[in-house]
Amino acid sequence: MDLLIQTIKEEGIVLSDSVLKVDSFLNHQINPRLMYEIGKEFSNRFKEDRITKILTIESSGIAPSVMTGLQLDVPVIFARKKKSLTLVNDLLTAKVYSFTKQESNDISVSNKYLNEKDRVLIIDDFLANGQAAIGLAEIVKQANAEIAGIGIVIEKGFQNGGQLLREQGLRVESLARIHSLDNGEVSFIKDGTK
Ligand code: 5GP
């Protein structure tokens, strides 16, 4: 997606050979116009897939998910990372090891919002080793719902998450795919290549 790639080139900060900071448009400050375009792109890619719900994880998955939900006209659920006093009963849960925080969190979703009739599009901001997406997929399975696909804003192709998910037969659509962050530079995988 050209606008996204352009924004990463202009605003992304390479923190190390494996971490990209995108605080100016996705992870802290949010660029609504870009999120809107991201929502349109995901919606175009999944519009034939009879999606009934979008599932993401707080907090950075929420903005692109809401814009996609708006386009597909379906509700958006975000898995919570912390236990909440108002979210205690009938929870679907999974353990997720966070790549950036280097800690495990139990993520949870109320079973009120997902059931066996749902076809779910999972969305997240980044794909690294796939742990967040696998945790979300686990929650969809616990609800006996179907996974229609996974939408990722930025996939780091040099980490193994994409391969892991695709090997499980899951459809993964990434809007920007990074080949490497070596030497402080972002290089992209061109659309249509593996
Ligand atoms: P995974 O679970 O695929 O290993 O990592 C994905 C999660 O870690 C995303 O939800 C995202 O929050 C975070 N993450 C992974 N890599 C990066 C990165 O390079 N930059 C930022 N900002 N977040 C990342």
Residues whose N, C-alpha, C, O or C-beta is under 5 A from the ligand:
A	BS01	5GP	S18 V19 L20 K21 V22 N27 Y97 F99 T100 D124 F126 L127 A128 N129 G130 Q131 A132 A133 G161
